[in-house]
Amino acid sequence: MTSAAMDATLTARALGPAADGEVWARLRTHAASIPQVEGVRAHATALRAEPISELPPSVYLEYERTGDRAHHGDLYFQRRRRLAALALSALLDPAEDVGELAATIEAICTEPQWALPAHLAGAATVPPGLVVDLFAAETGSALAEITTLLAGRLPEAVVASAREHVRRRVLDSYASHTFWWEDAASNWAAVCAGSVALAALQLCEEDRVRAMAPRLRASLRRSLDGYGDDGVCVEGFGYWNYGFGYYLLATEALDAAIGPDPEGEAPRAAAAARWPSRAFLTGGVVVPFADTHPTDTVSVGLVAATARRYGQVGRPDPGVADTALIDECGRWALALHGLCRLPAALADDPFADTPERPLWYPDAQWLVIPQGSRSPIGFAARAGDNAEPHNHNDLGSFAIALDGEPLLGDAGRGIYDREYFGPQRYDNPAAGSHGHPVPLLDGVRQQDGARARAEVLAAESDGEGERLVVDLTSAYPHPALTRLVRTVARAGASVTVRDEVLAQAPVRLTQRHICQVRPQVAGPGRVLVQGERGAAELVHDPTLLVEVGAFDVGRGSFEHPVFYVDLSVAEPRVEADLVTTVHVSRV
């Protein structure tokens, strides 16, 4: 076999089902894949009606001038969504004209840099056009795979130019520099190394791929250190979709092309693979801790791939299946490989072995109770520390949901900008404890860092419900504080939150509750939070002071409306015991 033939075989093995014409034929005709296929076609049609977004030099400078990421991001990611949608649409329709796709590829190749301006500081010694960050790496893998899959339909000059840009900006730059993310115990190591691997498997000779593989696989293995042995993704659920998605795709592609990792695969990969079947409280509502959206979806194709690889990952609820495929950032690899793994998922049942779902996750120190036969509501509470990746100062936080709707508790991530990832992060209520359902002492908030740790005094469950008791003393830098203990307990459709404080001088204890619909004071000792499908009634001592308010929406805060209810002791005390019981019901 010639070297060229061997390399062609390598690229096909790495692409897996995406290189199989029968897979594309089944996707076009199988009833169960129609929602995804029609979604791709509708997305492509809509984007063809729009011009390719302009990215003038001034837009790249906005982050440095103002710290804003949104304007550049809107324009940049429109191009990536366009690239992914038009390429998938062309693969689904062999007769489709690829002129708009070719123009999009050419536009991306004229960009001065593929890395986001916000990510340049992490590689200050590397020219901006050669920085390999999350999105430069993703762009490289997308162009490499698209120009392989559509090489016979795209103009030769466009294919050659795109491949040269990927080699220079991503593959050669990776070979010439060491990037901070290579040893990061987070999604960065998985996405960046995974994308470089996917690009290399399409554009490099096998000898070079084999030479790169140990370094790439070291980063992929390192990314798993962001998970505990319990498999929880503490960065936020969306980062499982993202980080573990790229880990899985790159690991399977390398295994198929050049053989398994000689060092083997860490056991926690199998644990992490089970997280999607455990992270949902009810419907699409996820455990909302850290930087995540309160609701999310999963790719059935990718989860089915984890089931085949690891076994016993658990069956995802049909209501959380991702039919959009192409996310807001236009992540090509997740869309392509998730779609192409659908036919195999539909042909048999990779979820036949569904393990029992834990309630307590000891590494993350999260209590996660889904709505179902055990509990009439979705419920979660947490301990942990305030030094996690994508950390929020949220020790003692909790969440309550019903019938696919979040009712009370943590409201998820804030708007990403310079301050959100800098020293002022915890001024933003989405990250600071003042935007979470945790205590305040004379207005003093939780501090960040490993010194702030919730000591678990009890994590219990029985036939009646669950109880988490945590000592939060180390989280609050209040000079008079001696001890602060929080108990969060569920029994049936009710959750009781109890805060006990002991201080050396009088302090005002406040219990803050967070919700995403405006709360109403319903009478003495009662506050009502009513959603579309459910309601949460907060019952408390009528002598408590009640304050209802809202956080700003926009930069420096949340992405969506978030409200708070403060319940405070009437007078500062050296010892206080504040109890609220939340009764949940359907409306």
N, C-alpha and C positions, 0 to 999 in steps of 0.2 A: 504494500500500500504506500502511495506517495505521501510526502509530508503534507501537501495540501489536502489530500483526502483524509489523512489522520486528523488534521485540524478541523475539517468539516464535520467529522464524526464527533470530535470533542465538543464543538459548539452545539450540535444537535443533542448530545447527551445532556449538556448543561441546561438547554432550554426545556428538556423534559416534554410534558404534554403540549406545550406551546409550539413545538416543532412537528407535531403530528396533525396532518391534514384531516384525518378522521375525527379528531377531537373538535376541530372547527366545524366540521359538517354536522356533528351531533349538537353542538351549541346552537346552530342555526335552526334546528328542528325540534329539539327536545322541549316539551311543554314547560318543564320545571325551570329551564334556563331562560325562558322568554322574558321574564321581568328584567333580568340583568342585560340581556342582549338589546331589548327595546330601549332600556335606559341609556346604554352606550350610544345607540343610534340617535336618540333624541338629544343627548348631550352634544354629539358631534354636529347635528343639524343646527342647534342653537349657536354653537361657536363659529360655524361657517358664516353665519349672518353677522358676526362681529368682526371688526378689523383686528389684526394682530396688534396687541397693545404696544405702545411706544415706551421705551425705557431710556429717556434722555439722560445725559451725564448728571444733571441737577438732581435727579431722583436718587442717585446713589449717594449723594452728599447729605440727604435729609437726616439720616440716622445720626451722622456725626454732628450735625448742627442742632438738632432738636431731640434726638433720642427716639423719634417715631419710626416704627417698623412697618406701619400699615400701608402707606402709599406705595412704597417700593414693592412690598409683598403682594398687594393687589395686582399690580401690573406683571410682576415676575411670575406669580403662580397662575395667572390667566394663560400665560404662554405654556406652562407645564400641563395644565388641564387640557388645553387645546391639543398639545402634542399627543397626550395619552388618548384622548377621545377620537381624534382623527386616525391615529394608528390602529386602535382597536376596531374602529368602524371599517377601515380598509381591510383588515384581516377577516372580518366577518362577511365582507362583500368583495369577492375577488374581482368584480368588474368595476368597482368604484374608482373614480378619478382621484389621484393622490397629489394633485397640484397644490392644494391648500396645505397639505401635510408637508410637502417639500419646502414651501415658503416658510412654514413655521420652523422647520429645522434650520433653514438658512438664517432666520432671524435670531434664533438661539445661539447659533455659531458666531454671530457678530457681537454678542454681548461682551463687554470688556472683562467681566468676571462672572463665574457661576456661583460663587460663594455669596451668601448674604452679607451686607455691610456689617450687621451685628456680630458676625462670626470672624471678622478679620483680625480682631485683637488677639484671638487665640493662636494666631500664626503670624506674629508681627514681622518675622524675618523672611517670610515668603512673599513674593510679589502677589498682589491681590488676584491677578488672573490665574495664578497657580495654586491658590489655597484650596485644599480639599476639605470641605465641610460636609454637612449632611446633604445639602442640596446640589453642590457641585458633584459629589459622588453619585447621587441619584440621577442627575442629568446625564452623567457619563454612562451609567448602566442603561438608561432608557435609550439613548441614541445608539449605543452599541447593539442592543437587542433589536431595536426597530430596523436598523439598517441591515441586520442579518435576515430578519423575517420578511422584509419587503425589498430586499436587494434587487430583485428582478423587476420591480415596478417603479421604484424611485429613480430619478436621473442619476447616472453614474457619478457625475460631478458632485452632486449633493451627498451621496453616500461616501465618496472619498473624502470630502471636506469634513463631514461630521466625524468620521473615524479618526482623521488626523487631529481634530480638536480634542477628542476624547483621549487619544494617546498622549498628547502634549499636556493638557490641563489636568488630567486625572492620573493616568497610568505612569507616565514618566515623572510627574511631580511626586507621586507616592513613592516611586523608586528613589527619588533624590532627597526627600525630606522625611523627618520623623514628626508626626503630628501628635498633639497632646491626647487626642481621643483614643489613640491606639491602646492605652492602658486604662480606659475609663470604664468603671463598673456601671454602665448605663446604656441607654438606647444608642448613644453616639457610636460606641465601638461596634455595635451590631450593624447599624445602618451604614456607616462609612466603610467599614471593612467589607461588609456584605456587598455593597454596591460596587466597590472596587473589584471584588472577586467576580461579580456577574459581568462587569465590563471586560475584565481580563479574559474570561472564558470565551468571549466572542471575538476578541481582537488580537490575542496573543498566541504564539505558538505554544505547544504543550510543554516544552522544556521551561519556558519562562513562567508559565502558570505553576508548574511544580516548584520552581524556585521561589515564587511569591507565597505559595500556600502556607508554609509554617508561620510566617509573620501574620498573614491574614487570619489563619485559624486561631492564633494566640489571642487576637483581638476579639474574635467571635466567642472564644471560651471566656475571656475576661468579662464580656457583656453579661454573662450569666451570673456573675458575682453581684449584680444588682438585684437578684432574687434571693430570697432565703430558701431553705429546704422545703418550706411550705408552699413555694411557687407564687407567692403574692408579688405583683408588680407595684411597688410602693411609689413609683413615679406618677401613677395615675393610669387608669385603664387604657386610655388611648395610646399610651406608650407600650402596652403589650402588643396591640395591633401593629404598631410601628416597629419597635425594636425586635420583638420576638418574631414578627413577620419576616423581617430581613434576615435575622439569624437563621430561621428555618429555610428560607429560599436559598441563601448562599451555602449553607451546610449541605443541603440536598444536592445542589448543583455541583459543588466540589466533589462530593462523594460519587455522584454519577459519572463525572468526567475523569477523575484521577484516582478514585478509591477513597475509602474512609480515612479519617484522621488517625494517624498511628498512635496518638495519645489517647484516643477514645473520646467519648462524649460524657460530660459531667452528668451525674444522676439528676441534678436539679433541673436539667433541661426538660425531663419528663414531668417534673412537678410544675414547672412554669407553663408547660403545654396545657395543663388542666385548668389554668386560671379563668379562661373565658366561660367555662361552665359553672364557675363559682362566684364570679364577680357581679352578677346581676341580682338585684334585690327583688324586682318585679317588672315584667315587661322589659323595656329598654333602659330602665333606671339602674345605673351601676353604683357600686360603692364609690361615693363621691370624694374620697380623700385625695389630697395632693392635686397636681395639675391635670385635671380631667374635666370633661364636660359632664354634667349630671346625667345625661342619657347618651347612649352610644349603640353601635351595632358591631357585628363580627362578620368576617368573610367565611361563609360555609365551606368554600373550597379549601381555604387555608386551614381551617379547623379540622376538616376531614383529613388533610395531609398530616396534621399532628397525630390524629387518631391512628393512621396507618403506621406512622413512624414509632410512636410511643405506646399506643394501646391505652384503653381505659381513660380517655380524656374527658368523657362526659358529653352528653348530647346538648348542643345549644338549643334554646327555645326558638321555634320557627319565627316568632315575633321579633327576634333580634337579628335576623339575617340581613346582611347589607345588600340591597338591590342597586344602590347607586354606583358601586365599584370605585369610581374615580372620586377621590376625596378633594377637599378644598386646596390641597397642595399639588394635586395631579400626580400622585405617586404611582408611576408606571408599573414598577415591578409588582407591587401588591395587587394592582388592578389586573394586569395580564395573567399572573400566575394563580391568583384567586379564581379568575374566570375559567382558566384552562383546567383547573382541578375539579371543576363542578361535574363534568360528565362522569368521572370515576366515583364521585360522592353520590351521584344519583343512581349509578348502576348497581351498587350494593349498599350495605349499611355498615360503615366503618365505626359507628357509635354503639354497636351491639353491647359492648361491655362498658357499662356506666357505673363508676364506683360511687360508694356512699359519699355524700358531700360533708366535709368537716364544718363545724360551727366556729371553732377557735383556731386561729392561725398563729402558732407560737412565735415564729420569727418576726413577723410584722407586728404581732400583738393586736390583731384585729379580730373582732367578733362579727361574723357575717351570717345573718339569718334571712333566707329568702322567703317571700310569701309563698305559702303552699300548705301541704298537709300538716306541717309542724306549727306554722305560724300564720295567722290571718293577715299579717302585714309584713312588709319588708323592713328589716331593721339592721343597723350596723353601729358599732361603737369601737373606739380605738384607744390604745395606749401608745407605746413606741417612744420615740424621741424627736427632737426638733432639729435633727441634722441629717435628714434623709435627702436623697436626690429629688429635685423639684419640691423641696420642703415647704410645708405650711406650718405655722405655729398653731397647732390644733390638737394638743394633747387633751384627751377626754372628750373629743368631738363625737358626734353621733349623727345618724340619719334615719328618717322614717319615711316610708313610701307605701302607696297602696294602688293596686290595679294599674301599674305602669305610670304613676304620677308621683314625683317627689313632693312631699308635704312639709317636712320640717327637717332642718339640719344643714350640714355642710353644702354650700352652693357651688363648689367647683372652682375652676381656674379663673384667673384674671386676664386682662389684655396684656399681651406680650409687648414690652418695649424695653428701652435701655434700663430704666429704673427697676423693672420687675426682675431683672437678672443682675442687679447691682446692690450696693450698700443700702439703698432705699427700698428694697423689696418688701419689707414688712410694714412699710407705711401704707401699702396697698391692702385694703381690707380682704381681698381675695387670698392673700398670703399671710397677713397678720392675724393675730388671734382675735382682734376686734371685729373681724368679719366671719367668725366661727361661733358655733354654739358651745362656748366654754365660759368659765367664770371670769369676772373682773374684780380686782380688789382696789378700791379707791380709784378706779379707772386704770390701774396698772395692768399691762398686758403681759402675755407670755414672752419670754426671751427665746432667741434662737440658739442653736448649737447643741452639741452632745450633752452639755451640762444640764439641759432641760430634758428630763426623762421622767416618764410616768412609771412609777413603781407599781406593778400589778400585785394587789393584795388578794384579789379573788377573781377568777374567771370560771364561772360555774353554769351548768345547765341541768335541767331536770325535765320532767314531764309537764311542768307548769310554765317554764320559760327559761330565761337566761339572765345572768347578772355579771356585770363587770365593775370591780371596785379598784380605783387607782389613786395613788398618792401623787398629787400634782405639785407638791411644795417646791421642788427644785425648778419648776417652770416659771415661777413668779418672783422677780427681784424686788419684793416689797420688804423694807427694813423691819417691819413689825411682825411679819408672818412667821408663825411657828409651824403650822401644819394646815394643809388643805387637802381634803379627800373628797373625791367624786364617786358616786355610785349611779350607774345607769342599769336599769333592770326592765325587762319585758315580761309581761304576763298577759296572755291573750292579745287583745288589740290595744293594750295600754302600755305605756312606757313611763316609768318614774325616774326622774332625775333629781338626785339629792347631793347638795354641796355642804360640807361641814368644814368650818374654819376655826382655827384657834390662833390668836395673835397676842403679842406682848403689849399692844396698845389698840384702842378701838379702830376698827376698819369697817368700811361699807362693802358688804358682799353683794355682788350683782350676778345674776344668772342671765346670760344672754341667749336668746333663741333666734334662729335664722330661718327665713322662709322665702319663697319666690313668688308669693302672692301677698297682697297687702293684708295684714292682720287687723282684726277688729276687736276692740274691748267690748265684750258682750255683757258685762255686768261685774259686780264685786267678785273678785277672785276668779274671773273667767276671761280668757282671750281666745278668739276663734280664728283659725286659719282655714279658709274654705277654698279648695281647688275645684277643678271641673268634675272630678269623679269621687273625691274623698274630702274629708274634713278632719282637722286635728284641733281638739279643744284642750287648751292649757288650763288646768285647774290648780289654783295656788292659794296661799294664805291671803285673805282680802286686805290685811294690813300692809302688804308689800307695796312699794311704789312701782307704778307701771309706766313705762315709756315706750312708745312705738315710733319707729323712724325708718328711713330708707337711705341706702348708700347711693352715691352718684353712679351713673352708668357711663362708661367710656374709659378713656385712657386714665390710668392711675387707679382703676377700680375694676368692677365686674363687667362682663360682656352683656349682661342682661339685668333686669330689675331684681334687686335683692333687698329684703326688708329685715328689720330686727325688732325683737320684743325684749326689753330689759325689765327684769323683776329684781328689785333691790330691797334690802332691809331698810326700814324707816329711819333708823338711827345707827350710826357706827357702833360696833360691839367688839369685845375681845373674843367672844365666842358666839358663833351663829350656825344655824342649821336651816337651810333653805331647800324646800321640797316642792317640785312641780310634777304633777301627773298629767300625761298627755293621753287623751282618749281619742282613738281613731275610729272613724265610721265612714260608710259610703253616703253619698248624697243623691 
